[in-house]
Structures are given as C-alpha cells and as structure tokens.
Amino acid sequence: MIETERDLSGAIRIRPDGPGDARAVLDMLDGAVAWMNARGNTEQWGTTPYSATTGGAERVRRYMTENAPFVAEAGGVPVGAMVLDTGPSPQMPIEPAGEPERYVRLLVSDRRHAGRGIGAALLAHAVEETRRSGVELLRVDCWAGGGGELVAFYERQGFTPTERFLSGAWPGQVLARRVGVPRARSDQER
C-alpha cells in the first residue's frame, strides 16, 4: 500500500508516470472501489478490487506504457494518477471527436487524501498538455449515475457535458473542454 506516514502537506507535484508506478495506481484504484462501496456506490466500478478484475492489472500496465501517464505526488508519495490518450477507448460506445483531441482515459486520486485538489490539479495538467501538443479539444467520460456528482465535478473543472451513453447498463457522460491553443506571433507582433 501507499505510505501514509510521510508529510503530505506540501504542494502537489505532477510528473510523468511509468511502468514502475503501476502498483501505486492499482492501489489507488482498489482504494477507490473500497471507498465507493463503503458509501453504498456499488454500481460505478462494482465491488471487486480493480486489481482483481479481469484485465484490470494488465490495463493499468498498458496505460503506463502505451499512453501519456502522469502521477501526482505530495511529499514524494503518489496521491493521484491520470492517463491521456488521443481518443476514447475503442471498447467504449463513444464516437471519436472528428478532430484532433486528447482524452482522459483514467483519473484517480488516493481517497485518503481526498479534498486536496488532486483531481483538479491533474485535470489542469491535462489542459496544459493538450495545449502544448497544439490540440484544442480535451474530452473525458465518466459515470453519470449516483445523482450526477462526478459529472458536476468535471463541470466545475471547466468541462461541458456533450453526449450521454450506455455501456451495457452503465450510464456514462462524455464531457469536453476547449483549451485554446496559443497562436504563433506574427512578424508585426515581434
């Protein structure tokens, strides 16, 4: 498990993630499932620890090697993770955007450090990474059940709901955010 004895009062630092961080990410996902279940939410991610779901551990390892993964740290301890890709998962019933995009495939924070703005910091980093890559559109999908609390979180981060979908019986919501790419300065402006 992730260490809890270290001082986590410092600023959140975001760094590129890698295959060596897969265990910490799996621990955060397992912790998120337990946290949701303790609050009566068994629909979003089910009741099985993420690391024990079919393909769960392999999916995280693949994210760490095939996508753009990032870890949020506080006091040198991983407290959140995010994975960016160039589009939605092919396994999801979500249409590609029809233009270049960056897509948040995974966003998780260590629930023991909830309320510290970890998810918001990771999403702000996603905006900067999207902008830096010269892409204007950042999208994410999330669970739309439970009264819409997760959708509301993304709205507070500047995302706008676009399309709803069902993945089996799982209700989902796609959200989008235009990030604005800095334009090149003309010779007259230099």
Residue frames as a rotation matrix with the C-alpha (Angstrom) as fourth column:
MET 1
0.576 0.817 0.000 0.00
0.817 -0.576 0.000 0.00
0.000 0.000 -1.000 0.00
ILE 2
0.203 -0.441 0.874 0.96
0.287 -0.827 -0.484 3.64
0.936 0.349 -0.041 -0.33
GLU 3
-0.587 -0.500 -0.637 2.85
0.754 -0.049 -0.655 5.08
0.296 -0.865 0.406 2.62
THR 4
0.486 0.794 0.365 0.82
0.509 -0.596 0.621 7.33
0.711 -0.116 -0.694 4.90
GLU 5
0.480 -0.322 -0.816 3.43
0.826 -0.147 0.544 8.31
-0.295 -0.935 0.196 7.48
ARG 6
-0.552 -0.765 0.332 5.20
0.833 -0.527 0.170 10.84
0.045 0.371 0.928 5.28
ASP 7
-0.390 0.350 -0.851 4.38
0.174 -0.880 -0.442 14.54
-0.904 -0.321 0.282 5.42
LEU 8
-0.362 0.351 0.864 1.81
0.932 0.173 0.320 15.19
-0.037 0.920 -0.390 2.70
SER 9
0.368 0.541 -0.756 1.30
0.576 -0.771 -0.272 18.87
-0.730 -0.335 -0.595 3.50
GLY 10
-0.580 -0.692 -0.429 3.48
0.067 -0.566 0.822 20.08
-0.812 0.448 0.374 0.62
ALA 11
-0.048 0.511 -0.858 2.39
-0.852 -0.469 -0.232 21.14
-0.521 0.720 0.458 -2.82
ILE 12
0.593 0.297 0.749 1.19
0.146 0.874 -0.463 18.62
-0.792 0.384 0.475 -5.34
ARG 13
-0.308 -0.739 -0.599 3.80
-0.698 -0.252 0.670 17.90
-0.646 0.625 -0.438 -8.00
ILE 14
0.791 0.566 0.233 2.87
-0.220 0.618 -0.755 16.23
-0.571 0.546 0.613 -11.28
ARG 15
-0.310 -0.931 -0.192 5.42
-0.714 0.094 0.693 14.14
-0.628 0.352 -0.694 -13.13
PRO 16
0.004 0.256 -0.967 5.38
-0.850 0.511 0.132 11.66
0.527 0.821 0.220 -16.00
ASP 17
0.502 0.276 0.820 4.33
-0.677 0.715 0.174 8.20
-0.538 -0.642 0.546 -14.88
GLY 18
-0.267 -0.600 -0.754 5.91
-0.902 0.432 -0.024 4.96
0.340 0.674 -0.656 -15.91
PRO 19
0.168 0.345 -0.924 5.67
-0.183 0.932 0.314 1.19
0.969 0.116 0.220 -15.62
GLY 20
-0.709 -0.531 -0.464 7.21
0.347 0.310 -0.885 1.34
0.613 -0.789 -0.035 -12.13
ASP 21
-0.846 0.439 0.302 4.15
-0.531 -0.652 -0.542 3.27
-0.041 -0.619 0.784 -10.91
ALA 22
-0.372 0.758 -0.536 1.61
-0.325 0.434 0.840 0.63
0.869 0.487 0.085 -11.94
ARG 23
-0.449 0.196 -0.872 1.37
0.722 0.654 -0.225 -0.87
0.526 -0.731 -0.435 -8.42
ALA 24
-0.879 0.117 -0.463 0.66
0.250 -0.712 -0.656 2.54
-0.406 -0.692 0.596 -6.83
VAL 25
-0.682 0.669 -0.296 -2.03
-0.703 -0.487 0.518 3.24
0.202 0.561 0.803 -9.46
LEU 26
-0.312 0.565 -0.764 -3.62
0.085 0.817 0.570 -0.18
0.946 0.113 -0.303 -8.85
ASP 27
-0.669 0.039 -0.742 -3.59
0.739 0.136 -0.660 0.51
0.075 -0.990 -0.119 -5.11
MET 28
-0.887 0.362 -0.285 -5.37
-0.287 -0.918 -0.273 3.84
-0.360 -0.160 0.919 -5.71
LEU 29
-0.467 0.738 -0.487 -7.97
-0.619 0.120 0.776 2.14
0.631 0.664 0.400 -7.91
ASP 30
-0.385 0.295 -0.874 -8.53
0.530 0.846 0.052 -0.59
0.755 -0.444 -0.482 -5.32
GLY 31
-0.824 0.021 -0.565 -8.87
0.502 -0.433 -0.749 2.10
-0.261 -0.901 0.346 -2.65
ALA 32
-0.802 0.561 -0.205 -11.38
-0.598 -0.752 0.277 4.00
0.001 0.345 0.939 -4.80
VAL 33
-0.319 0.693 -0.646 -13.54
-0.129 0.644 0.754 0.88
0.939 0.324 -0.116 -5.19
ALA 34
-0.452 0.109 -0.885 -13.48
0.816 0.451 -0.362 0.27
0.359 -0.886 -0.293 -1.42
TRP 35
-0.935 0.073 -0.348 -14.24
0.101 -0.884 -0.456 3.96
-0.341 -0.462 0.819 -0.74
MET 36
-0.617 0.748 -0.245 -17.21
-0.664 -0.328 0.672 3.97
0.422 0.577 0.699 -3.15
ASN 37
-0.265 0.513 -0.816 -18.54
0.230 0.856 0.464 0.68
0.936 -0.065 -0.345 -1.77
ALA 38
-0.710 -0.059 -0.702 -18.33
0.703 -0.008 -0.711 1.99
0.036 -0.998 0.047 1.81
ARG 39
-0.818 0.420 -0.392 -20.61
-0.309 -0.897 -0.316 4.84
-0.485 -0.137 0.864 0.69
GLY 40
0.019 0.904 0.427 -23.11
0.008 0.427 -0.904 2.49
-1.000 0.020 0.001 -0.93
ASN 41
0.439 0.072 -0.896 -21.89
-0.844 -0.308 -0.438 3.00
-0.307 0.949 -0.074 -4.51
THR 42
-0.136 -0.442 0.887 -21.51
-0.052 0.897 0.439 -0.47
-0.989 0.013 -0.145 -5.98
GLU 43
0.730 0.552 0.403 -22.64
0.375 0.169 -0.911 0.47
-0.571 0.816 -0.084 -9.49
GLN 44
0.739 -0.425 -0.523 -19.82
-0.607 -0.756 -0.244 2.70
-0.292 0.498 -0.817 -10.68
TRP 45
-0.132 -0.878 -0.461 -16.90
-0.918 0.283 -0.276 0.27
0.373 0.386 -0.844 -10.51
GLY 46
0.364 0.347 -0.864 -18.55
-0.109 0.938 0.330 -2.75
0.925 -0.026 0.379 -8.91
THR 47
0.871 0.042 0.489 -17.42
-0.490 0.008 0.872 -4.46
0.033 -0.999 0.027 -5.71
THR 48
0.749 -0.661 0.050 -14.33
0.661 0.750 0.010 -6.37
-0.045 0.026 0.999 -6.85
PRO 49
0.298 -0.727 -0.618 -10.99
0.044 -0.636 0.770 -4.65
-0.954 -0.257 -0.157 -6.26
TYR 50
0.733 0.006 -0.680 -9.79
-0.625 -0.386 -0.678 -3.20
-0.267 0.922 -0.280 -9.58
SER 51
-0.280 -0.949 -0.144 -6.57
-0.951 0.254 0.176 -5.23
-0.131 0.187 -0.974 -9.42
ALA 52
-0.664 0.087 0.743 -8.65
-0.105 0.973 -0.207 -8.43
-0.741 -0.215 -0.637 -9.24
THR 53
0.477 0.845 -0.242 -10.99
-0.380 -0.049 -0.924 -7.61
-0.792 0.533 0.298 -12.15
THR 54
0.420 -0.271 0.866 -10.43
0.725 0.675 -0.140 -9.41
-0.547 0.686 0.480 -15.43
GLY 55
0.245 -0.429 0.869 -7.77
0.855 -0.328 -0.402 -7.44
0.458 0.842 0.287 -17.30
GLY 56
0.971 0.237 -0.038 -7.55
0.226 -0.845 0.485 -4.69
0.083 -0.480 -0.874 -14.66
ALA 57
0.457 -0.870 -0.184 -3.85
0.116 -0.146 0.982 -5.00
-0.882 -0.470 0.034 -13.82
GLU 58
-0.236 -0.537 0.810 -2.90
0.876 0.243 0.417 -5.52
-0.420 0.808 0.413 -17.47
ARG 59
0.556 0.520 0.649 -4.93
0.742 -0.662 -0.106 -2.46
0.374 0.541 -0.753 -18.49
VAL 60
0.936 -0.247 -0.249 -3.04
-0.036 -0.775 0.631 -0.30
-0.349 -0.582 -0.734 -16.00
ARG 61
0.041 -0.975 0.218 0.32
0.348 0.218 0.912 -1.66
-0.937 0.039 0.348 -17.19
ARG 62
-0.065 0.018 0.998 -0.71
0.998 0.011 0.065 -0.93
-0.010 1.000 -0.019 -20.79
TYR 63
0.892 0.419 0.168 -1.74
0.412 -0.908 0.077 2.61
0.185 0.001 -0.983 -19.83
MET 64
0.680 -0.673 -0.291 1.70
-0.029 -0.422 0.906 3.15
-0.732 -0.608 -0.307 -18.27
THR 65
-0.305 -0.882 0.359 3.50
0.334 0.254 0.908 2.11
-0.892 0.397 0.217 -21.44
GLU 66
-0.411 0.186 0.893 1.25
0.911 0.132 0.392 2.97
-0.045 0.974 -0.223 -24.39
ASN 67
0.588 0.710 0.387 -0.33
0.692 -0.690 0.215 6.26
0.420 0.142 -0.897 -23.34
ALA 68
-0.305 -0.619 0.724 0.71
0.016 -0.764 -0.646 9.52
0.952 -0.186 0.243 -21.66
PRO 69
0.480 0.489 -0.728 0.51
0.680 0.317 0.661 8.72
0.554 -0.813 -0.181 -17.93
PHE 70
-0.249 -0.492 0.834 1.12
-0.261 -0.795 -0.547 11.22
0.933 -0.354 0.070 -15.12
VAL 71
0.036 0.191 -0.981 1.38
0.869 0.479 0.125 10.87
0.494 -0.857 -0.149 -11.35
ALA 72
0.431 0.095 0.898 0.53
-0.335 -0.906 0.257 13.50
0.838 -0.412 -0.358 -8.76
GLU 73
-0.093 -0.538 -0.838 2.84
0.739 0.526 -0.420 13.40
0.667 -0.659 0.348 -5.76
ALA 74
0.672 0.126 0.729 2.76
-0.385 -0.782 0.490 15.09
0.632 -0.611 -0.477 -2.38
GLY 75
0.456 -0.585 0.671 5.85
-0.812 0.035 0.582 14.76
-0.364 -0.810 -0.459 -0.24
GLY 76
-0.562 -0.745 -0.359 7.27
-0.826 0.486 0.284 12.26
-0.037 0.457 -0.889 -2.75
VAL 77
-0.682 0.419 0.599 4.25
0.100 0.865 -0.492 9.94
-0.725 -0.276 -0.632 -2.32
PRO 78
-0.896 0.436 0.087 1.96
0.086 -0.022 0.996 9.14
0.436 0.900 -0.018 -5.29
VAL 79
-0.707 0.692 -0.145 -1.50
0.063 -0.143 -0.988 10.52
-0.704 -0.707 0.057 -4.45
GLY 80
0.442 0.864 -0.239 -3.15
-0.262 -0.131 -0.956 10.55
-0.858 0.485 0.169 -7.89
ALA 81
-0.660 -0.614 0.432 -2.78
0.246 0.366 0.897 9.42
-0.709 0.699 -0.090 -11.48
MET 82
0.441 0.738 -0.510 -4.06
-0.378 -0.362 -0.852 10.41
-0.814 0.569 0.119 -14.89
VAL 83
-0.450 -0.513 0.731 -3.69
0.499 0.535 0.682 8.88
-0.741 0.672 0.015 -18.33
LEU 84
0.147 0.421 -0.895 -4.07
-0.572 -0.702 -0.424 10.88
-0.807 0.574 0.138 -21.54
ASP 85
-0.324 -0.180 0.929 -4.66
0.610 0.711 0.350 9.39
-0.723 0.680 -0.121 -24.96
THR 86
-0.962 -0.079 -0.261 -5.58
-0.145 -0.661 0.736 10.61
-0.231 0.746 0.625 -28.44
GLY 87
-0.378 0.898 -0.225 -9.18
-0.633 -0.074 0.771 9.40
0.675 0.434 0.596 -28.21
PRO 88
0.280 0.575 0.769 -11.70
-0.947 0.296 0.124 7.31
-0.156 -0.763 0.627 -26.29
SER 89
-0.574 -0.418 0.704 -11.20
-0.408 0.892 0.196 3.64
-0.710 -0.175 -0.683 -25.62
PRO 90
-0.702 0.310 -0.641 -12.31
-0.593 0.244 0.767 1.52
0.394 0.919 0.013 -28.58
GLN 91
-0.802 0.405 -0.440 -14.21
0.513 0.844 -0.158 -0.64
0.307 -0.352 -0.884 -26.06
MET 92
-0.562 0.615 -0.553 -16.48
0.274 -0.492 -0.826 2.27
-0.780 -0.616 0.108 -25.13
PRO 93
0.003 0.651 0.759 -19.53
0.992 0.091 -0.082 3.23
-0.123 0.754 -0.646 -27.22
ILE 94
0.413 0.011 -0.911 -18.16
0.184 -0.980 0.071 6.76
-0.892 -0.197 -0.407 -27.79
GLU 95
0.824 -0.064 0.563 -17.65
0.560 -0.058 -0.826 8.30
0.085 0.996 -0.012 -31.20
PRO 96
-0.320 -0.943 -0.091 -14.28
0.934 -0.330 0.140 9.88
-0.162 -0.040 0.986 -31.99
ALA 97
-0.065 0.286 -0.956 -14.40
0.362 -0.886 -0.290 13.67
-0.930 -0.364 -0.046 -31.92
GLY 98
0.676 0.289 0.678 -13.85
0.727 -0.112 -0.677 14.17
-0.120 0.951 -0.286 -35.65
GLU 99
0.689 -0.576 0.441 -10.86
-0.324 -0.788 -0.524 16.43
0.649 0.218 -0.729 -34.89
PRO 100
-0.313 -0.847 -0.430 -7.59
0.199 0.384 -0.902 16.02
0.928 -0.368 0.048 -33.02
GLU 101
0.642 0.538 0.545 -8.20
-0.458 -0.302 0.836 15.59
0.615 -0.787 0.053 -29.32
ARG 102
-0.763 -0.644 -0.061 -6.68
-0.316 0.453 -0.834 14.50
0.565 -0.616 -0.549 -26.06
TYR 103
0.345 0.910 -0.229 -8.77
-0.344 0.350 0.871 12.16
0.873 -0.222 0.434 -23.96
VAL 104
-0.371 -0.378 0.848 -8.55
-0.926 0.077 -0.370 11.50
0.074 -0.923 -0.379 -20.23
ARG 105
-0.099 0.269 -0.958 -8.64
-0.304 0.908 0.286 7.69
0.947 0.320 -0.008 -20.08
LEU 106
0.202 0.089 -0.975 -8.05
0.801 0.558 0.217 7.44
0.564 -0.825 0.041 -16.34
LEU 107
-0.245 -0.262 0.933 -8.24
-0.401 -0.849 -0.344 9.84
0.883 -0.459 0.103 -13.42
VAL 108
0.567 0.372 -0.734 -7.90
0.479 0.576 0.662 8.58
0.669 -0.728 0.148 -9.87
SER 109
-0.083 -0.606 0.791 -6.78
-0.608 -0.599 -0.522 10.01
0.790 -0.524 -0.319 -6.57
ASP 110
-0.691 -0.220 -0.689 -5.87
0.387 0.693 -0.609 8.31
0.611 -0.687 -0.394 -3.34
ARG 111
0.271 0.942 0.199 -9.08
0.258 -0.270 0.928 8.65
0.927 -0.200 -0.316 -1.33
ARG 112
0.289 -0.234 -0.928 -7.05
0.957 0.068 0.281 9.01
-0.003 -0.970 0.244 1.88
HIS 113
-0.697 -0.560 -0.448 -6.07
0.529 -0.823 0.207 12.44
-0.484 -0.093 0.870 0.57
ALA 114
-0.077 0.786 0.613 -9.49
0.942 -0.145 0.304 13.48
0.328 0.600 -0.729 -0.73
GLY 115
0.809 0.530 -0.253 -10.28
0.581 -0.787 0.207 17.17
-0.090 -0.314 -0.945 -0.74
ARG 116
0.096 -0.866 -0.491 -6.73
0.386 -0.422 0.820 18.29
-0.917 -0.268 0.294 -1.52
GLY 117
0.576 0.201 -0.793 -7.47
-0.531 -0.645 -0.549 19.20
-0.622 0.737 -0.265 -5.16
ILE 118
-0.382 -0.779 0.498 -5.53
-0.119 0.576 0.809 16.27
-0.917 0.249 -0.312 -6.61
GLY 119
0.001 0.469 0.883 -8.02
0.850 0.464 -0.247 15.54
-0.526 0.751 -0.399 -9.39
ALA 120
0.915 0.343 -0.214 -8.32
0.217 -0.864 -0.455 19.24
-0.341 0.370 -0.864 -10.22
ALA 121
0.242 -0.909 -0.339 -4.51
-0.564 -0.416 0.713 19.56
-0.789 0.019 -0.614 -10.40
LEU 122
-0.487 -0.400 0.777 -4.27
0.302 0.757 0.579 16.56
-0.820 0.517 -0.248 -12.72
LEU 123
0.385 0.696 0.606 -7.00
0.856 -0.024 -0.517 17.95
-0.345 0.718 -0.605 -14.98
ALA 124
0.822 -0.194 -0.536 -5.27
-0.239 -0.971 -0.015 21.35
-0.517 0.141 -0.844 -15.08
HIS 125
-0.274 -0.955 0.113 -2.14
-0.362 0.211 0.908 19.47
-0.891 0.208 -0.403 -16.17
ALA 126
-0.187 0.297 0.936 -4.19
0.750 0.658 -0.059 17.71
-0.634 0.691 -0.346 -18.87
VAL 127
0.862 0.494 -0.116 -5.28
0.337 -0.728 -0.597 21.11
-0.379 0.476 -0.794 -20.17
GLU 128
0.424 -0.784 -0.453 -1.65
-0.626 -0.616 0.479 22.26
-0.655 0.080 -0.751 -20.36
GLU 129
-0.477 -0.591 0.650 -0.51
0.030 0.728 0.685 19.03
-0.878 0.346 -0.330 -22.03
THR 130
0.262 0.669 0.696 -3.34
0.817 0.231 -0.529 19.32
-0.515 0.707 -0.486 -24.56
ARG 131
0.921 0.057 -0.386 -2.49
-0.070 -0.949 -0.308 22.95
-0.384 0.311 -0.870 -25.29
ARG 132
0.083 -0.992 -0.098 1.25
-0.562 -0.128 0.817 22.17
-0.823 -0.013 -0.568 -25.53
SER 133
-0.421 -0.215 0.881 0.54
0.423 0.812 0.401 19.48
-0.802 0.542 -0.251 -28.11
GLY 134
-0.934 0.057 -0.353 -1.26
-0.301 -0.655 0.693 22.02
-0.192 0.753 0.629 -30.29
VAL 135
-0.613 0.779 -0.135 -4.65
0.576 0.557 0.599 20.36
0.542 0.289 -0.789 -29.79
GLU 136
-0.698 0.384 0.604 -7.71
-0.462 -0.886 0.029 22.39
0.547 -0.259 0.796 -28.81
LEU 137
0.333 0.943 -0.016 -10.10
-0.680 0.252 0.689 19.70
0.653 -0.219 0.725 -27.56
LEU 138
-0.884 -0.456 0.105 -9.83
-0.387 0.587 -0.711 17.77
0.262 -0.669 -0.696 -24.29
ARG 139
0.173 0.975 -0.141 -12.51
-0.684 0.221 0.695 15.19
0.709 -0.024 0.705 -23.52
VAL 140
-0.909 -0.299 0.292 -13.30
-0.417 0.602 -0.681 12.76
0.028 -0.741 -0.671 -20.73
ASP 141
-0.005 0.939 -0.343 -16.07
-0.300 0.325 0.897 10.30
0.954 0.108 0.280 -19.96
CYS 142
-0.894 -0.237 0.381 -17.39
-0.420 0.147 -0.895 9.37
0.157 -0.960 -0.231 -16.57
TRP 143
-0.661 0.690 -0.296 -20.11
0.738 0.670 -0.084 7.55
0.141 -0.274 -0.951 -14.71
ALA 144
-0.704 0.466 0.536 -23.34
-0.225 -0.862 0.454 9.53
0.674 0.199 0.712 -14.92
GLY 145
0.161 0.775 -0.611 -25.20
0.478 0.480 0.735 7.69
0.864 -0.410 -0.293 -12.16
GLY 146
-0.242 -0.274 -0.931 -25.42
0.963 0.049 -0.265 8.45
0.118 -0.961 0.252 -8.47
GLY 147
0.576 0.556 -0.599 -27.14
0.642 -0.761 -0.090 11.79
-0.506 -0.333 -0.795 -8.88
GLY 148
0.746 -0.254 0.615 -24.50
0.483 -0.428 -0.764 13.13
0.457 0.867 -0.197 -11.27
GLU 149
0.860 -0.426 -0.281 -21.90
0.033 -0.502 0.864 14.10
-0.509 -0.752 -0.418 -8.66
LEU 150
-0.046 -0.937 0.346 -18.99
0.605 0.250 0.756 13.04
-0.795 0.245 0.555 -10.87
VAL 151
0.103 0.171 0.980 -20.38
0.938 -0.346 -0.039 14.92
0.332 0.923 -0.196 -13.88
ALA 152
0.949 0.294 0.115 -20.71
0.230 -0.894 0.386 18.01
0.216 -0.340 -0.915 -11.64
PHE 153
0.453 -0.867 -0.207 -17.05
0.308 -0.066 0.949 17.64
-0.836 -0.494 0.238 -10.59
TYR 154
-0.326 -0.600 0.731 -15.94
0.889 0.067 0.452 17.78
-0.320 0.797 0.512 -14.23
GLU 155
0.472 0.547 0.692 -18.21
0.714 -0.697 0.065 20.75
0.518 0.463 -0.719 -14.88
ARG 156
0.936 -0.167 -0.311 -16.50
0.122 -0.673 0.729 22.60
-0.331 -0.720 -0.609 -12.00
GLN 157
-0.004 -0.996 0.089 -13.21
0.393 0.081 0.916 21.91
-0.920 0.038 0.391 -13.80
GLY 158
-0.314 -0.096 -0.944 -14.43
-0.560 -0.785 0.266 23.69
-0.766 0.613 0.193 -16.94
PHE 159
-0.984 0.003 0.180 -15.85
0.133 0.691 0.711 20.75
-0.122 0.723 -0.680 -18.90
THR 160
-0.335 0.909 -0.247 -19.22
-0.897 -0.388 -0.213 20.81
-0.289 0.150 0.945 -20.64
PRO 161
-0.240 0.317 0.918 -21.40
0.041 0.948 -0.316 17.70
-0.970 -0.038 -0.241 -20.96
THR 162
-0.650 0.013 -0.760 -21.80
-0.741 -0.234 0.629 16.65
-0.170 0.972 0.162 -24.59
GLU 163
-0.036 0.652 -0.757 -23.26
-0.656 0.556 0.511 13.17
0.754 0.515 0.408 -25.12
ARG 164
0.054 0.141 0.989 -24.68
-0.862 0.507 -0.025 10.53
-0.504 -0.851 0.149 -22.79
PHE 165
-0.169 -0.117 -0.979 -24.16
-0.707 0.706 0.038 6.85
0.687 0.698 -0.202 -23.49
LEU 166
0.698 0.308 0.647 -24.78
-0.657 0.634 0.407 3.40
-0.285 -0.709 0.645 -22.07
SER 167
-0.382 -0.761 -0.524 -22.08
-0.775 0.573 -0.267 0.78
0.504 0.304 -0.809 -21.78
GLY 168
-0.700 0.376 -0.607 -24.28
0.500 0.865 -0.040 -2.20
0.510 -0.332 -0.794 -21.02
ALA 169
0.431 0.867 -0.249 -26.34
0.784 -0.223 0.579 -0.90
0.446 -0.445 -0.776 -18.07
TRP 170
-0.167 -0.627 -0.761 -23.60
0.870 -0.456 0.185 1.57
-0.463 -0.631 0.622 -17.01
PRO 171
0.819 0.508 0.267 -24.73
0.574 -0.723 -0.384 5.18
-0.002 0.468 -0.884 -17.66
GLY 172
-0.198 -0.967 -0.163 -21.94
0.898 -0.245 0.364 7.40
-0.392 -0.075 0.917 -18.94
GLN 173
0.890 0.362 -0.278 -21.41
0.252 -0.897 -0.362 11.04
-0.381 0.252 -0.890 -19.85
VAL 174
-0.026 -0.870 0.492 -18.85
0.984 -0.110 -0.143 12.49
0.179 0.480 0.859 -22.25
LEU 175
0.774 0.167 -0.611 -17.62
0.338 -0.925 0.175 15.97
-0.536 -0.342 -0.772 -21.37
ALA 176
0.266 -0.663 0.700 -15.46
0.895 -0.100 -0.435 18.33
0.358 0.742 0.567 -23.43
ARG 177
0.597 -0.168 -0.784 -13.31
0.325 -0.843 0.429 21.36
-0.733 -0.511 -0.449 -22.81
ARG 178
0.730 -0.398 0.555 -11.82
0.449 -0.333 -0.829 23.70
0.515 0.855 -0.065 -25.39
VAL 179
0.436 -0.645 -0.628 -8.35
0.794 -0.053 0.605 24.65
-0.424 -0.763 0.489 -24.22
GLY 180
0.986 -0.064 -0.152 -7.34
-0.124 -0.897 -0.425 27.28
-0.109 0.438 -0.892 -26.78
VAL 181
0.396 -0.894 0.210 -4.00
0.903 0.421 0.090 26.80
-0.169 0.154 0.974 -28.46
PRO 182
0.244 -0.369 -0.897 -1.65
0.078 -0.914 0.397 29.79
-0.967 -0.167 -0.194 -28.31
ARG 183
0.936 0.080 0.342 -1.30
0.345 -0.015 -0.939 31.20
-0.070 0.997 -0.042 -31.77
ALA 184
-0.032 -0.991 0.132 2.09
0.991 -0.014 0.135 31.93
-0.132 0.135 0.982 -33.26
ARG 185
0.293 0.073 -0.953 3.06
0.218 -0.976 -0.008 35.58
-0.931 -0.206 -0.302 -33.10
SER 186
0.827 0.020 0.561 3.23
0.560 -0.112 -0.821 37.32
0.046 0.994 -0.103 -36.43
ASP 187
-0.183 -0.953 0.243 6.31
0.920 -0.253 -0.299 39.22
0.347 0.169 0.923 -37.55
GLN 188
-0.057 0.229 0.972 4.47
0.049 -0.972 0.232 42.51
0.997 0.061 0.045 -36.79
GLU 189
0.878 0.460 0.133 3.88
-0.130 -0.038 0.991 41.44
0.460 -0.887 0.026 -33.17
ARG 190
0.543 -0.740 -0.396 7.55
0.831 0.541 0.130 40.53
0.118 -0.400 0.909 -32.59
